[in-house]
Amino acid sequence: MAIGKARALPLTSDAKRFPVIETDADIARGVDFLVAREPCFGKVIAVHGLPSSRRVENNLASLLKIVTEQLISLKAADAIWRRIETRLHPFEPHVILRFSLEDLQSLGLTRAKARSFQAIAMAIHSGVLDFESLHQAPDQEVLAKLIALPGIGPWTADIYLLTALGRADAWPAGDLALQMAAQDLFAMNGRPTAKAFLEWAENWKPWRSVAARLLWSHYRGLKGLSQQAN
């Protein structure tokens, strides 16, 4: 199944430092690589076509939205995020810091997530976190910088690496939807743990973020959801 002609990693402005997925052609090259290593991925392409790029902007709003989505359904997260957008737009640190924990909780956030909102805003305000520096940093450095912030764990950091920075080998192994999709697609006896999933995906390097996109596509198909990711 030759979807893209090249097997090399995509050439982007950051290619000399770390591969970045920016176009459907980049995704197609990753798909070719993955289908050659794991033919089951071909079933996803046959049913759903190329997966969505899932790219978002590298900025404060994107990071806060991912924090909002932690551990809750997409439907619930969407409802909460609409309230947050109304109150916190244009998502400047000084705007967020004017809100108390109780104010943020009134928008639907848990107290832990409200604290995380404040901590992220303070980190940006103080210069500890800079989105342009994340854009220029290697994957592991990005993950370390994000996980150092209160309320941000491996899942949030991995999702940001994949969606906001577009890194080709990001792998959110703790993502429940990915685990459920893999269990079905590969006929596993049970849902894999994050640790087992990391080991399973070793064979998909350096295109694990494309593998994640394919598995999300499969998950949305299983759940009868639109393939157009939010």
Secondary structure, 3 states (H helix, E strand, C coil): CCCCCCCCCCCCCCCCCCCECCCHHHHHHHHHHHHHHCCCHHHHHHHHCCCCCCCCCCCHHHHHHHHHHCCCCHHHHHHHHHHHHHHHCCCCHHHHHCCCHHHHHCCCCCHHHHHHHHHHHHHHHHCCCCHHHHHHCCHHHHHHHHHCCCCCCHHHHHHHHHHCCCECCCCCCCCHHHHHHHHHHCCCCCCCCHHHHHHHHHHHCCCHHHHHHHHHHHHHHHCCCCCCCC
